[in-house]
Amino acid sequence: MSESEQGSIDKNVSREVGINALRKIGKIVADEEQHDAEKENVLRWLARYGWILLLGGILLLGYIMRLI
C-alpha cells in the first residue's frame, strides 16, 4: 500500500470517527433538551394547579385536627 493510500485511509477513518462522535453528542443534547422540556411541563402544571392541591391539603389537615 502506498503512502498516499494510507493517508487517504487514515483521513477517512478520522472523518468517520468525528461524524460518529457528533452523532453521539447530538443524541445526548436531544435527550437533555427532552428532559428539560419535561421538567418545564411539570413546573408549569405545579404553577397552575399546585395551589389547589396545597389548599386541599390544608383543609384536610384542618379537618383531621378538628379545626373545621
Helices and strands as residue ranges (DSSP letters): H 3-64
